[in-house]
Amino acid sequence: MVMSEDSNNAYCQAVANRTSFFTNAYNGIPETLILNTILWVLLILLFTVLRHQAGDFGRLALVNSNGSKKRWTEIFYSRAASVVDPQPSTSTQVSPRPSTTSQGIPDSTPLSPIQPEEGIFGWIRVTLKLRKETILLHTGPDAVHYLSFQQHLMAVMALVTIVSVGIILPVNFLNGPKENPYDVNAFGRTTMANLSPDSPWLWVHTIITILYIPLVVLIMRRASGRNAFKKAATRTIMISNISSSDRNKTVVRNYMQELFPDVTIENVSIAYNISRLYVRNAEFERVHEARLYCEQHRNRDTLMAKPDMCSCKKENAYEYYQREERKLSGDVARLRASTMNEPLDIAFITVSTVQEAQNIVTHFTPGTYRQWHLVFAPSPDDLFWENLNVNKSHWYLKFFCVNAVLFLVLFFLSTPAMVVNLLNSRPWVKETEGKISPLVADFLPTLMLWTLSALMPVIVAISDKWMRHYTRSKQNYSIMTKCFGYLLMMIMILPSLGLTSAQALLEWGFLNQTDRWQCIFLPERGSFYVNYIITAAFIGTALELLRFPELIVYIWSLLKAKSKAETPYIRKAILIEFPFGTHYAWTTLVFTIAIVYSVACPLIMPFAMIYICLKHFVDRHNLYFAYGPSNMISRKGGKIHSTAVTMTKFSVVILVLVMAMICFFRGDNGMARFLLLIITLAITMTLFIFMSPIKRCAATRRPSIVEIAGPAPIYVPDVLKDNGIRTSSVRPSVAGFGGYGSDSVSEYDSSQYSVNSVEA
């Protein structure tokens, strides 16, 4: 018995292909693949040309302020000036990369420079040759954990692809009903809908579904990010909830020394309200670097500045920036002095060993007078120092309001499926459908859905930045979890049930329309997600290489600049750190969609495999060449990496649930399979909730302690340091890295991280 498509039209509103340009076979999948391949080739060629025009300036170009002229392509799509390749070594730690001045001298260090890019497509070979040690030194441990996560996803998806193409697809294709069979070119013939409900071949799908659970768990538990935060030891403790009378270094030191007399306290620092100083110092940075640019410019007398963007009045740029620098220098000095009189209720205390810090955090109990809270301090580069002054009650109020608005807007008003269906229902769309090219009409719905869903993480990220988190790791973690939840509901769950919003989901729940479950089993549903993943794999990854959003921000910054003397400062500002939260959510979503539909629609897996391979390559390139270094690995700071690994278990849970519903609603012959899958689901949920096979640690178990060599980091924001002008307008450098955006990592403290420290 083949499921009737007409009987479900009243329930299932699919965003389907409306016309055909090349062929009607397989619900437009060949058309989507051809169009995406053509556009992908064009975008890759465009990126290659822009990158070739940029020249060998690397990330050093972004912080170069010597006044040399550079085209915009040289700034935005430049190649690294020196790329290194680790050679085999028995050492467990990585030595610093040799500087550019000594690259011509052979050495015996584990890292040796590789040959520069040869030819216009040389960047592909260089990206493929990047090793874990190189990425760790140049980009930081976060990048290594993220790429390890993708590599383990690739291993899972490769095995699932082999099973889908080698076992499930032939079973679906060759064992359809003899009466009223699908056409040989119909996509439905490749899906599980081609099998009758009483077919014994359905046991193959049931057994494979159950086997996917240990497959995902056993492979993903080896990802290095699973225990990233456990290996991030620190000797510094963060104390909060300090009363105004105790916000003094001497008071904090004496009190802690009194409670723990055997502990050696190396340093105590107090956090201050630097929010106003941070903003003013950023303006001073911009003006100061513009003045330096004018001094080095050979024709500084002819360089003009426009103080007011809306005015045509101009004046000499050097004189303007000199005047503004004197004014802002006085403002910064006054704000710095006043800041020292505004201590916050946060202090950082550094002891001599990690064991002492562990002992203090474990045994400290708040007293009757001092109700202090002690936790391990995050990395100083992980902190948003300018956000520490946010009152906790105000923060929680903003947290509630922002998430309530996001939930209402994203779930009830503007899901991508709702927008596309609303557009399809407009009269002018129906009138023009026959006039526009079938090529556009066929390709537009999937591309529009991908575009609208790509905007959702941007909205979530902007709202989270407005909330002003205390640390970058918590901000990325919040963005990742919310984006994955919203994307999972909006892109997979609601459209799979033929629903357009959470409101329709609630109505379905109250009305108990069981026919909705059959929407998941329609062949068009699987073909739609195949088209969606094809679009994400080709166009999506190519656009990530070109980074148009960052380019738009860069161009807008140039337009707002008062003169071209501000270009060096803008070059620093465009070098942001990689948005791990958004990319973790996107990658995990595609993995979940692929696994859930891999049994009912096996053709989805080859394209999902293409997606993860292209995504890994693009992220590998961008992490090394396009984004700044990142280090969120501190106690509980690396939770984003471990949680991303844990989120992969949603794929097998949803898969078992969907397969159980298929067996239940396709007749009485599937009750045995339904009971088996329900029992499997119950056991799986019990293991995930109570035993946590992926995390493999109990809640009461003390975290492992790994001593960090070298001096402890200084917990003082850059704007309060005395060693000259500090960069506060851009991301501070990661501990051990050079200046933010520097191409040289010779200053990197390799004793803090090793390849072994980021492996499982």
N, C-alpha and C positions, 0 to 999 in steps of 0.2 A: 504494500500500500504506500503510495507516494503522497506526501502532504500536498494538499491543494493550496495554490497560491491565492486563488480568488476568494476562498473562504476567510482569508486573513486580511483582506484589503481594508475592511472596516476598522480593524484594530491597529494595523502596522503601517505607519506613515514612513516609508523609507525614502531617503535621499538618494534616488537611483539615477542612473544615466538615462537621459531623455531621448537622445538621438544617437546615431551611429555615423561615423565618418569613414573608418577603414573597414570594419567588419562587425557583424552582430555576435560573433562567437564570444563565449565566456564573459558575458555581461560587461563588455567594454574594457576588460583588463588589458588586452593587447594594445588598444588605443592609448590608454593611460600610460602604459609602459613605454611606448614609442615616443609620445609627447614628452614625458619626463626625461627620457634619455637624451632627446634632442636639446631640451632646455638645460639639462645638466652639463652636457658637453659645451654649450655656449657659455654658461656661467663659469665653468672651470677654465675655459680659454680666456675669458675676461679677467678672471683673477690672476691667471698666469702672466698675462700681458702687464697688468698693473703691478704685479710683484716684480717682474723683470725690469720695469721702468723705475722701480723704487731704488734699486742699487743696493750695495752692501753697506747699509748703515745700521741695521739691527735695532734693538731696543735702545741702544746708546743714542740714537738720533733723537729720541724723545726727551732726553735730558741734556742735549747739547745746546748750549747757549752762547756759542762763539760768534753768532751772527751770520753764519754762512747761509747762503740761499739754498733752499730745498723745496722741491715740488711737493704738492700734497700727497702724491703717491709715495714719495720717499719717506714721508712721516707715517703714513697709515698702513702701507703694505710692504714695509721694508723687510729685508732678510737679515738674519743674525750675522754679524761680522765674523764671528768665530764660533764654530760648532765643534764639539768634541765628541770623541768616541772612546768609551772605556775599553781598555784592554784587559785580558784575564789577569787576575791577581788573587793571591791568597789572603790578602788583607780583608778584614771584615768591615773596615771603615774606608771612606772615600777621601782621597786627598783633594785639596783645592785644585780647581782648573787652572792651568798655566795662563798667565796674562798674555795679552796680544804682543807684547814686546819680546817675549821669549818663545813664541810659537815656532820659530824656525830652528830652535835648538832641540835636539833629541833629548829626551829624559826618560826616566824609568818609572814615572808615576803611573797609577792605574788609568789615568785619563790622558789621552793624547789627541791632538787635533786631527780631525778627518779632513779630507780634501774638500775644497770649496765646491759650491754647486757648479756643475758642468752642464751648460745648455739651459734652454729656457724652462725645461721641465725637471731640472735638477733638484728642485725643492721636494719633489715626490720621493726621490731616492734618499735625500737627507732625512726627511721625516720618518721614513721606514727604518732607517739605521739608528735612530735615537734609542739609547738604552736606558734602563731604569736608573742607573747611577747618574747619568747625565741629566735626566729630568729632575732627579732628586736635588742635585746641586743647583741647578739653574732655576727651578720653579718651586721647589719645596715639597714637603711630604704629602700635602693634600692632593697634589696632582698624581702622585704615585698610587695612593689609595683609590682615587677615582678611576685611573686607568686599569688598575687591578680588578676593580669591580666590573668594568666593561669586558675585560678579558675572560673572566669567569662566566659572564653572561654569554659570551661568544661560544664558550665550550658547551654550555647547556643547550644553546640554540642550534649548534652544529649537530649534536646528537639527536635532538628533537626533529631537525630537518631531515636527517637520514631516515628516521622512523616514519615520518609523515610521507615522504616521497617514496620510500622503498616498501612500506607495508600498508599504511592506511590508504594512500591514494589508489593503488591497484585494487584493494578490497572494495573501496567505494565505487570505482569505475567499472569493474567487471562483474559485480554481483547485484545489479539492479533488477527490478521486476521485469518479467517477460511481457506483461501487458502494460500498454501505455508507458513505454520507457522514455527517458529523457533523450533528446537528440544528442548525437555524438559530440557536437560542438557546444552543447549547453553546459554552463558552469555547474548547474545542479547535479550533473552526473558525477562530478568529482567530489561532491559533499556527502555527508552521512544521510542526507535526505533522499538519496538515491536508493538506500536500502529499505526494504519493507520492515515494519515493526517486529515481525516475528522471525526475521532473519537471524540465523545463528552467528553470522559474521559480526554482529553487534557486540558479541563477547570480546572480540579483538579490541574494539575501542574501549571497552570497560577495563580490560586488563592493562592496556597501555596507559589509561588515565591514572590508574592506581600506581603504576611503576614510575610515573613522572614525579610523584611526591618525593621518594627518596633520592631520585636523580637530582632534583633542584636543591634539596637540602644538603646532600653530601658534597656537591660541587661548590655551592655558594658559601658554605661555611669555611672554605679555604681562602676566601678573599681577604686580603690584608686589612681592609677597612673594618672587618668584623670586630677586631679588638684594638682599634687605633687609640682610643682614649685611655685604655688600660695601661699602655706603655708610655704615656706622657707624664713622666714624673716631674715634680716641681718641689723646690725647697721653700717656696713662698706661699704664705697663707693670706687670704683676703678676709679682713674683719669688717663687718658691717653693723649697722644699728648702733653706732657710737654716739653717745650723748654730746651735746655741744660743749660741755665743760671738759670733756675728755679728749677732744680733737687736738691732741698735741703729741709729738713724737716721744717726748720724755715720759708722759703719763702712760702711753701704750707700752713702751719698752719696760718700764718699771713694773707695771701690773703683770705682764706676761712673764717677766723674769721671776716675779714673786710666786706665781703659780707653778712655774716650771724652772726651778733653780738650776737643774742640770743641763738645760738647753743653752746653746751658744747662739745668741741673736746677732746676726751680721748687719742687718740694716732694717730700718723702719721708715716708711714714707707715707705721707697723708695725701689723699686725693683732694683736689680743689675744683671749684666751679670755674671751668675754663670756657664755657660756651660762648661768651662774648669775645673773649680773647682769641678764641679759635677763628671766629669769623673775621675779626679785625686783622689778625696776623696773616690770614689768607690774602686779604687785600694788599697788605704790606709786601707779601711775597711777590704778588703779581707786579706791583709797581717797582720793586727793587730789581727784579730780573729784567724788566723793560728798560730801566735806567742803565743797567749794565750792557744791555744790547745796544743802546744808543751810544754809549761810550766807545764800544768796539766797532761801531758802524763807521765806515770810511767817509760817508757823506752825512754825518749826523746833523749838519746844519740844514740840510734839505728834508730831513725826516719830519713829517708833520703828524700831529695827533688831533683827534676830534673828541674833545671832552664830553660832548653831549651827542648821543646817538641820533637824536631827532633833529639836531641842528647842523647847519653847514659851516659853522665857525670852526676854524682850525688854528693851531698854534704850534710853535716849535716843540717837538716831542721831548727832546732832552730837558728843556727848561720845565715843561709840564711835569714830567716824571720826577725831576729833582724836587720840585715844590711839593708834590704829593707824597714823596718818600719822607721828607722832613715832617710833614704833618702826621702821616700815619706812624712814623717812628715814635713820635711823642705819644700818640694814642696807645700804641702797643705797650710802651713803657709804663704808662699810667694804669692801663688795664692789668698788666702783669703785677704791678704793686698791689692793686686792689684785690686781685685774685688770691694773693697770699693771705688776705684777711677773710676769705670765704672758704674755710675748710669744710669738706663734706663729711658724712658719717661713715666714710670708708677709709681703711688703712691697709697697708701691705707690710707684712713682717717676714723677713727672710732669715732662716736659720741655717746651720752649718751642713746638715745632712737631710736627705729625704726621710729617713727613719724618724728623725726628731719631728719633722713636720707632720708625719703620719701619727705620731704619738700625741701631738698637741691637738690635732683635729679630732682624734678618737676620744680623748679623755677630757677635753674642755667642756665644762658645764656652766651655763650662764649663772651669775650670782644674783643676789637680791638687788644690788645696786647697778651693776653693769650687765645689761641683757645683750651681750654681744653675740653675733653669729659668725662662726668660723667655717670657712670652706677653703679648699685648695684654690689658689689664685689662677685665673686663666693667663695665657701668655700676654705680655704687655702689648704685643702687636695685634692681639685678638680683641683688645678692648677698644670701644668707642669712648675715649676719654671725655669727649665733649657731651656725652649723653649721661654721664654718671650723676649729674645733678637732677635728673628727672625724678620727681617724687613717685614712690611706688604706687600710691593710691591713684595718682593721676595716670600712671602708666596702665594700670589695670582697667581704669575707666576707658582709656583710649583703646585698649585691647578688646574690650567688650563691644564698644561702638563700631570699631573698624570691622571686626569679624561678623557682627550682626548685619551690617550693610553689605559686606561681601557675600554673605550667605543668601540674603534676599535678592540681590542683583544677579549673581551668577547662577543660582539654582532656580529661581522662579521667573526671572524676567528675560535673561539674555543668554541662554545656552546656544551654542553654535547650531544645533539641529533646529531650534526654534527659529533662528534668524534665517536659515536657508529655506525652511519650509514656508516662512512668512513671505520671503522673496518670491518663491515659486508660485504662491497663491495670488500675487498681484496681477491685475488685469494687463498692465503694460508689459509685464514679462511674457504673458501668454501671447500677446499681440506681436511682440518682436521676436518670439522664439523661432518662428519660421523665416524671419528675415536675416538673423545673424548666422554666422558660419556654424555648421554642425560641429566643427572642431572646437569652437569656443563653448558652445552649449553643452557639449559632452564633458569637457574638462573643467568647467567653471565650478560646479557644485563641490567636488572634492577639494579643489584648490581653495575655495572660499571657506569651507569647513576647517581646513588646516590653518588658514590665515586667522580666522576668528579664534580658534583654540590657541594659537600662538600668542594672541594679545592677552589672554587671560593670565598667564604667568607674569606678564609685565604689570598688569593691574595689581596682582597680589604683591609683587616685589615693591612697587611704589608705596602701597599702603603699609607694608612692613617697615620700610625705611622711615615713613612718617611717624610710626610708633616709637622710634628711637630705642632700639634694643641696646643693652649694655655691651654685648660682644658680637663680633662678626659671626662666630660659630652659631650662636643662638638665632641670629637673623637668618642665616642660611638654612638652619634647621627648620625654622618656622615656615620659611618660603617653600622648602622641599615638601614638608608634610601637607601643607594646605594645597599646594599646586597638585600634588599627586592625588589627594582626595577629591578636589574639584574636577581634575581631568578624568579621573576614573569614573566619576559619576556622569560627567557631561559628554565624554567622548565614547565611553564603552557601555555603561550600564543603561542609561536612559535611551540612547539610540538603539541598543540591542533589543530593548523591549518595545520599540516603536513609540516611545514617549519623547516629548520635546522639552519638558521641564520637570522640576521636582513637584510642582503642583499637580501635574498629570500623574506622577507616581503616587502621590497621596490619594488622589481620586481613585486610581486603580486599586490601591490597597483597601479602601473603604467599600468599593463596589465588588471586589473579589472577582475580577474578570480573569479567569484562569486562561482564557485564550491568548492573553498577552505573552505567556511563556512560549507560544509557538512562533512568535516573532523572531526569537533567537535562532530558530531552526530553518528559517527561510533561506534559500540559496542567495537571494539578493543581499541579505545581511552580510554574509561572508564575503561576497564580491565587493561590497562597499568598503569593508575594512582592508581588503587586499589593495584596492585603489588608494585608500588613505595611507597605508604604509609605503606604497610605491612613491607617492608624493612626498612623504616625509623623508624617504631614503635618498631621493635624487635632488629635488628642488630644495628641500629643507636643509640638507647638509651643505649643498653648494652655497646657499645664502649665509650659512654660518661662517663659511670661509670669507665671504665678502664683507660681513659684519656691517650691513647697511645702517642699522640703528646707531651704532657707535660713530659711523661716518657722518650721519646727520647731526649728531651732537657736536662733533668736531667742527663741521661747517658752521653750525649755529654759533659756536664759541668764537670762531674767526670773524663772523659777521658782527658780533657784539664787541669785539676788541676795539679799543680806541685808536690803536695803530698796529702796524705789523711788528712793532717791538715787543708786543705781548705774545708773539708766537711761541717762544721757548717755554713760557709758563703753560700755554695751552697744550704743548706737546707732553708735558708731565701729566696734566690733568686727564688726558684721554687714555692713559695707561691704567686701566682699572684691573681689578683682580677677577679671575674667572668666576662667573655666577654658578657655583656648584649646586646650590639649591634647585634652581630652575632646570639644570641639565640632568641632575639625578632624577627629578620627577619625570621629565620627558622620556628618558631612557627606560626607566622602570615601567612607565605606562605602555610604551610600545612592546616591551617584553611581556607584560601582562596580557595585552590584546593578542599577541602571537600565541602564547601558551594556551589561552582560553579557547581560541578558535583552531588550534592546531589539530585537534581530533575531528571536529565536525567539518572543518574546511582546511584540509592539509595543504592546499596550494598557497596558503598565507605564509608558510614557513620559509621557503626560498627567498621571498622578498624581505621578510623580517631579518633573515641572515645577511642579506645585502645591506640592510639599514644599519645593523649593529657594526658591520665591518667598516662602512663608510663613516659612520658616526665616530668610531674609535680613531680612525685615521685623521679626521678633521679636528677632533678634540686634541689629539696628540700634537698636531701642528699648532693649533691656537694656543694651547697651554705653554708651549715652548717659545713661540715666536710672537704672539700677539698680546698676551696678558701678563700682568705682573706676578711676582711670587706671592705665595699664600701659605700661611702656617696657622691653622686653627687647631692644631693638635695640642691640647692641654687637658687637664683633668676635666672630663665631661665635655671638652671642646670638640673632640673627635666623634661625638655622638652622631653627627650627620652621616658619617661613613658607615658606622655599624647599623644605624637605622635603615639606610638604603639597602643594605644586605638583607635585613629582616623583612623589608617591604616586598621582597620578591616572593615571599610565601603566600601573598594574596593571590598570585597567579594560579597556584595549584588548588587553593581553597575554592576560588571561583570556578575553576575548571571542574572539580568534582561536583560542586553544586549544580552547575549547568548540565552536566551529563546525567546527574540524578533526576533533574527535572525533565530531561528528554525521555528518559526511560519511563517516568511516571505518566507523562501526558500522551505518550504514543501508543497506549493500549495496555491491556492486562498482561501481554506476553513479556513485558519488560519489568515486571514487579521483582523478579529475582535479582536482576541487575540493579534495580533501584534500591533494594534493601542492602545489597553489598556495598554500593556507593555511599549510602547514608551511614552505614557502620564505619566505613573508611573515613568519611568526613568527620564523624564524631571522634574517632581515634586521633585523626590529624589535628583537630582543633584542641583536643586535650594535650597533645604533645607540644603544640605551639604555645599554648597559654601557660601550662604548668611546668613543662620540662625545657622549653626553649632550645630545641636541638641546634638552631643556628648560632645562638649566642654562646651556648655551652658554658654557662656560669650561673651560680645561684645568687640571689639578691643579697644574701648575707655574707657572701664570700668577700674578703678584703681584696682590693685591687692589687695587682702585682706592682712591685716597686722596681724601677729601673733607674739607677743613678745616672744623672746627666753630668758629664765632665765639664770642667771649665767654670768660670764665674757665673753667678746667677744673673739673670737679666735685671736691668734697672727699671723700676716701676715709677717712671716720671714721664709725663707727656712731652713730646718734642717742643711744644711752644714754651715750656718752662725750663728747658735746658739752656745752659749758659754758653755753650760752645758755638756761638755765632748764630746765623739765621737758620731756622729750622723749617722744614717743609711740612706744613700742616694742612694744606689744601688738597693734597693727594694722599694716597695710602702710605703710611710710614713703612719703611723697609722691614722686611721680615728679619727676625733675629738671625744674624750670621750672614745676611745678604748685604750687598752693596746698596748704593742709593736706589731709590725706587725707580725701576726702569733701567738700571745699569746693565750693560751687556757683560760686564766682568764680574765674576763671582770669586775672584781671588781672595776677597775678604771673608768669604763664607767660613764659618766655624764648623768644619766637618766632624768635629768630635761630638756635636749635638745629635747628629743623625747618621745612620748607616743604612745600608741596604737591608741588613738583617732586622733593623728596627721597624721596617715597614712591611715585612713579610709576615705571613700567618705563622 
